[in-house]
Amino acid sequence: MTPEFVIGFARQSIELTLMIALPMLGIGLIVGVVVSIIQAATQIQEMTLTFVPKIVSIFLALLFSFPWIMNKIVTFTRELFLNLPNYIN
């Protein structure tokens, strides 16, 4: 195993992790900004008002994007196991 391979493999793993996390992080960011704007406009500073919508929206984003996430993870794992003999040399 060469250092270039290890760096490339680590890069591919990090890219996959970020791509998988992107839908939930994006939805959480958008909902958080919208709730913050509503709180600033109405001057309601209730702490549960910030957490509950974000938790629900992130859960829904995970629910809808779960098949895509599983497809990405299974594809990555399948390629890893199929190419394992090539990686050892």
MODAQUI-V924855 format. One record per residue. N is the residue number from 0. RES is the residue in one small letter. PHI is phi in whole degrees, -180 to 180 (NA if undefined). BURIAL is # if it has 9 or more other C-alpha atoms within 8 Angstrom, else .. D_FIRST is the distance of its C-alpha to the first C-alpha in Angstrom with 1 decimal. Layout:
# MODAQUI-V924855
N_RES_PHI_BURIAL_D_FIRST, N_RES_PHI_BURIAL_D_FIRST
This chain:
# MODAQUI-V924855
0_m_NA_._0.0, 1_t_-91_._3.8, 2_p_-61_._6.7, 3_e_-65_._8.3, 4_f_-65_._6.5, 5_v_-63_#_7.1, 6_i_-65_._10.5, 7_g_-65_._11.2, 8_f_-67_._10.8, 9_a_-64_._12.9, 10_r_-63_._15.3, 11_q_-63_._15.8, 12_s_-66_._16.5, 13_i_-67_._18.9, 14_e_-61_._20.6, 15_l_-63_#_21.2, 16_t_-61_._22.6, 17_l_-67_._24.9, 18_m_-66_._26.0, 19_i_-70_#_27.0, 20_a_-80_._28.8, 21_l_-59_._30.6, 22_p_-60_#_33.6, 23_m_-69_#_34.6, 24_l_-66_#_34.2, 25_g_-65_._36.1, 26_i_-63_#_38.9, 27_g_-62_#_39.2, 28_l_-65_._39.5, 29_i_-64_._42.1, 30_v_-65_#_44.1, 31_g_-63_#_44.0, 32_v_-67_._45.3, 33_v_-62_._48.0, 34_v_-65_#_49.1, 35_s_-64_#_49.2, 36_i_-66_._51.4, 37_i_-64_._53.7, 38_q_-65_#_53.9, 39_a_-68_._54.8, 40_a_-73_._57.4, 41_t_-98_._59.0, 42_q_58_._58.5, 43_i_-95_._57.4, 44_q_-112_._54.9, 45_e_-82_._54.2, 46_m_-69_._50.7, 47_t_-68_._50.4, 48_l_-66_#_51.0, 49_t_-85_#_47.7, 50_f_-83_._45.6, 51_v_-62_._47.1, 52_p_-63_#_46.7, 53_k_-66_#_43.1, 54_i_-64_#_42.2, 55_v_-65_._44.0, 56_s_-68_#_42.5, 57_i_-68_#_38.9, 58_f_-62_._39.6, 59_l_-65_._41.0, 60_a_-64_#_38.1, 61_l_-65_#_35.7, 62_l_-63_._38.1, 63_f_-77_._38.2, 64_s_-95_#_34.5, 65_f_-60_._33.2, 66_p_-61_._32.9, 67_w_-65_._30.9, 68_i_-63_#_28.6, 69_m_-63_._28.2, 70_n_-61_._27.4, 71_k_-63_#_24.7, 72_i_-67_._23.1, 73_v_-66_._23.5, 74_t_-62_._22.1, 75_f_-63_._18.9, 76_t_-67_._18.6, 77_r_-63_._19.5, 78_e_-64_._16.9, 79_l_-63_._14.2, 80_f_-70_._15.6, 81_l_-68_._16.3, 82_n_-97_._12.8, 83_l_-56_._11.2, 84_p_-62_._11.2, 85_n_-70_._9.4, 86_y_-73_._6.5, 87_i_-70_._6.5, 88_n_-67_._6.6
